[in-house]
Amino acid sequence: MCVTDAEQVGTERPSSGVNNTKPWPMHCEFLQNQMGNPDKESALTGTSDRTRSGNSFPLESISEDAAVIDKKENPATFAPALRSGEWSDIGKRPYMEDTHVCIHDMAKKFGCSFLNEEAVSFYGVFDGHGGKGAAQFVRDHLPRVIVDDSDFPLELEKVVTRSFMETDAAFARSCTLETSLSSGTTALTAMIFGRSLLVANAGDCRAVLSRQGCAVEMSKDHRPSCTKERKRIEALGGFIDDEDYLNGLLGVTRAIGDWHLEGMKEMSERGGPLSAEPELRLMTLTKEDEFLIIGSDGIWDVFTSQNAIDFARRKLQEHNDVKICCKEIVEEAIKRGATDNLTVVLVSFHLEPPPPVVFQRPRFRRSISAEGLQNLKCLLEG
C-alpha cells in the first residue's frame, strides 16, 4: 500500500538548506561536519529538489481533516492531555532489532529554546534489519537533528523530511568509519505540537489513530506490492522480483541505511530504488481523537488496524493504563502466532479512558416489501 496524492502533505519545493548554529555533542561531530555549512547541501544528502516544504505558518492553522470537525464545536477549546506507554518483545527471532523512543518535550530534552513555549512531543518506532546498528543510530540521532534545524518547530513538515534524509546520509558516513554498523531500518515517527499531529513514515511500521473507536490509518506500508512504489522503483532502475522483494533483497521499499547493499542507494540527487524520504500525514486533533498506536510490522502481521483499535479500547476501558495496554497488545500478538520482533507505542490524548461507543437506532423501521420477500424466497429455493 502507499499514501495517495491526496493524503500527502506539502508540495515540491527546493530545499532552503540547514542553518545549525547550536553546539553538537561529541558523538554527533560527524553530523556537524556534514551539515555545518548553511550555504550548500551536503553531497551525501541529495535532498535539494526532493524535499517537501511545509507551510510557513504555524501548524495550528493546518488541518487536512477540517471537514470532520463539528461546526458547532470550536476546535481550539480542545487541548490534548498526552500520556504514552511502550512495550517490546523479541518474539521468536534470535535477535532484537526493534527499538523506539518517547520524548515528551523535545526542546527541554535537548536544552534549546524557541519563541513558542508549547511543547513538541516526539514518538518513534524503528524496525531494524540486517543488524541493530541503523535502528539505534536513528533512535539516538534523528530527534536531535530535527531540533537543531533552523525551521523547527514552525515548519515541521519540511524539517522532518529533511532530517530523515540527513540522518540517512550521516549513517552512510558512520558506516564508512565502522563497517560493523552496516544495516538498515524502517522509521515511523509521530510529533504532536499543540493540536497538530504529524506522522512521518519510511517503511512498513504503521500508525493508527482511534477516532471514536474507528481506525484511521495515519501511514501506509511501503512494500513492493504497492503499485505506486513499484513505478517509482522501476523508474530508478530497480526491480521487484516474483516474491515481492526489492531488487531480490528487501521486503520494504523505503528505509534508512542499507548503504552496503549494492544497487539500493546512490549518493546523488537522483537517489536509488530504496528511498529514505518519508511520506507525511498531518491533521488537527479534536476531542473525538482518542489515542494513537504505533507498531512495528510484527504487530500488523496478526492485527488489522481496526482490530488493534478495538483491542486497545477494551483494555483501556478496563484499567486505563497505557503501558499495560501496550504490554497486552504485544502478548496478544504472540498468542496469535506473531514471529517477528514486536514493538508498540501508544499515545493517549485524554486522561479518561475511551467512552463506550453508542450506536444510534435508525429513526424508521425497515421492512422488506412483499415483492422483495417473494424474490428472496425464490432465490433460496433455487
N, C-alpha and C positions, 0 to 999 in steps of 0.2 A: 504494500500500500504506500501511498505518498500523499503529501499535502497538495490539495488542489490550489490553483492560482488564486481563487477567491479567499482561501484560508491564509495565504501568506501575507505577511505584514511588511510594508516598506516597498520602495522601488529601487531600481538600479541607479546608482549614482557613483561618481568617482569618490574614492576614499580621501578624506582630508588628512590622513596620516595620524600619527600618535604624538602627543606632546607630553611626555612624562618628565616632571621636574623633581619629584619626590625621591628621597634616597631609597635604595633597594637593599634588602638583607643580603648577606654574603652568598647564601645559597642560590640567589636569583641573579648573580652577577652576569651570567651569560645572557639572561633576558634583557638586562640593562644595556649590554653591549649591542645587542641586536636591535633594540627599539629606541635607543637613546637619541638618535638623530631625528629631530622633528621635521627636517626639510625633505626627507625622502623615505620611501618604504624600503624595508629590508629586502634583499634579494631572495630571502627564503620565504617571505610571507606571500608575495604574489597575489595581493588582495585588492589592488588599486581599482580594478574595474569590476570586481566581483562582489565587493562589499555592499550589502544592502543598507542604505541610510535610513534612519528613522526620522520622525518629525522633530523639528527643532523646538517644539514647545513641550511643557511637562506632560508626562504620560497620563496624568489625572484627566486630561481632556480627551483622551483617546478611548474609544470603545467600539470594537467590531461587532459587539452583540447588543448595541444600544436598543434594538427593537424588542428585546425580551424584557426590558425594564417597564414595569407598570407605570403608566403615565400619571397615576395618582400618587406615586411614591417619589420622593426626592432622593435619588441615589446617594447624594452627598451626606445623608444622615447615617449611612452605614459605614462603620469602621471595623474592619476585620480584627478579631481578637485571636492572634495566632498562637497555636500550640502545635508542637511537632514531636513525632516519635519515629524510631527506626529500628530495624532488625535485619540481621543477615544470618545465613547458614551456608555451609559449604556444599550442602546437598550430597549427591552421590559422586561428585567429582573428586579427583585426588588432590587438587589444589584449589585454593580460594583466590579467585581473580577479580571478584566484585569488590567495590569499595563505594563509599558515599560520604557526603558532607552536609551538615546543617549549621548555618550561621544566622543568628537572629538579627544582628546589626553589623553589616559589612564595614561601615566606616569606623565603628568602635573597635571591631576586631583588628583592623589594620592601622589604627591610630591616625586616621586622617579626618578632615572635617570639610564640610561644604555648606553653602548658604542654606539650603533646605535641611532642616533638622530632622525630618521624618526618616525613620529607619528604613533601610533596604535589606530585606531578608533574602537569603540565598540557600537553595537546597539542590543537591545533585546526586545522581546515581551514575556510576561509571562501571561498565562491564568489560573487563579486560579479556584479551585472547592472546595466546602465544606468550604468556607471562603476565606478571602483575606490574611491570615497570611503568607502562604507559598510563594505566588507570591511577596508580598512586601519584605519578607526576602531575596529571591533570587535576586530581583532587587537591594537591598541595599548591599548585601554581595558578590555575585558572582564576580563582576568586581574586587573587592579588593583582593579576593582570587587568581584570575588569575594574577594580577600584582605582588603579593608578592611571586609567585612561582619562584624558583631559575632559572628555564629554560625559563622564559619569557624574551624577546619576540621571540627568535630564534626557539624554538621548540613548536610552538603554538598548534599543534595537540595534543601532549602529555599533555601540560599544560591545555588546555580546557577540555579534557576528565577527567583528574584528578580533576580539580576544580569543575566540575559538581558533581562528586561523593563525594568530600569532603564537598561541600556545603550541599548536601543532608544529610550526616551524622551529620553535625553541626546543621541542622534544627531538626533532631531527638533529639539531646541533648537539644535544646531550648524548644522543646515540653514537655520534662520531667520536665522542670522547670516552664513552663507556659502552661498548657493544653489547654487554650483558643486559642492558635496558631494552634492547630491540623487542618491540611488541606493539600491540595496538589496543584501542579501547573505544567502545561506543560511549557517548556522553549525552546525558539529558539533564538540563538544569531548569529550575523554576525560580524566578525572582518576583518578590512582592514589594511594591513601592506604593504605600497608601492603599488605594483600592485597585491598583493595576496589577495584573498577573501576566508575566511574560515567560513563556515556556520556549526553550531552545533545544532542538533535538538533532543529533547526528548519530544514527544507528537504530537499533531495534529495542531499546528501552522504551517505556511508554508512560505517559502521564494521563490520568483520567480524573476529571472533575465530577463531583456529585452535586447536581442541581436539583434540589427537592427529590432526591432519590433516583434521578435519571442520570445515566452515564453520558458525559460529554468528553470525547477524546480530544485532548489538547495536543497530541502529537500523532504522527503516522509512522509506522515502522518502515525503515529504509532497508528493504530486502530486494534481492534480484528479481523477484516475481512482480515487482512494481513496474508497470508499463512506462511510466514517466522516467523512472530511474534507468531502465533499460535503454531508452532512447538517448539519455544523457551519456551513459557509459559507452555506447556504441559510437557516438559522435566523437568521443575522445580516444578511440582506438581500443577500447576494452571489449570484453565479450561475456556473455552469460552461458555457462555450459548446460548440458542436458539435466544436470542435477540441481540447477539453480544456484550455482556458485559463481561469484565474480572472479573472472579470469581463472576459474577452476580452483580457487583457493579460499575465498571468504564467503560467508553466508550473509554478510551485510554490505551495503553499498556506500555507506558513509561512516567514517571513523577517524579518530585522532591517532597518529602513529602509523605503524606498518610501513615505515620508510625502507625497511630492509627487504621488503617483498618486491621483486623486480616487476616493473610494468604497472605498479599500482599508483604511484605518485611521481610528480615531476616538480622540481624546484623552478617553476616558471609561472608566468601569469596564466597560462592556459590550464595548468594542473593536469592531473591524471584521472583515470576512471574512479579511483577511490577518493572521495571528497571529505574534507573536514568542515566544510561550510554547513552550519546548522540551518534548519528551517524553523521559522518562528511563528508563534501564535500569541497574540496579545488580546486581552479582554479586560473589561472593568467588572470587578466583583460586586455582586449585590447580596442582599440578605438571603436570597434563595440558594446561594452557593454555600455548600456545607463543608466540604473538605476536598483535598487533592491527594490522590495516590500516585506515587512514582515507583515503578518497579522495574527490575532487570527482566530480561526476556524469559528467564526461568519461571517467573510468576505467570506470565501471559501464555506460557505453554499449556497451563492447566486451568487458568481462569479466563473467561471472557471479560471484557470491560464492565458490562452491566453486572455480571456475576460477582466481580470483585467489589463493586459499589454496594450491592445488596448484602454481601457477607460483612463488609466493614460497618455498614449502618447497624446491622443487628448487634454486632459486638459492642459498638459504641453506645447503643441504647441499653445494653446490659450493664456496662461498667464505666463508660465514658473515659477510658484511659487510652490515649493514642499509642503509647509504646506497647502496651499489652496487646492492643489491636493489631499492630504490625507483627508481633510475635505469633499471634493466632493465624494471621494470613499465611505466614511462612510455614507454620506447622500444618495448616490445611493443604498447602501446595504439596508438601512432602507426602501427606496421606493420599493425595490424588495421583501420585506417581511421578512428580517432578524429579528430574535427574540432574539438572543444571545447578550452578550456584544460584542462590536466592537472596535478593535484597529488596526491601520495601522501606520507603519513607512516606509518612502520612502527615500532611499539614492540615489542621483543622482551622476554620475561620471563625469559630464560635466557642464560647466556654461551655455552653449547654450541649447535651447530646442531640443528634438529629431527631426531629419530631416524627411521629408516625405519619406515614403517607395516607392522606384522606382521599378516597375515591368518591367523586360526586355521582349520585344516581342520575340517570337521564330524566329530563322533565316529562317525557311522554313514553307511555308503554309501547313497546314494539311488538307487532304481531305479524304473522305470515298470512298472506291472502289465501283464499280458497284455491285459486289457480296455482299459486306457488306451492301449496300443500300437495295438490294433485301431481304437479311436476316432480316434487320430491319423492312421492310415493312410487311413481313410475320409474324414477331413477334407481331407487332402492330395490325394486322388484326386477330390474333388468329389462 
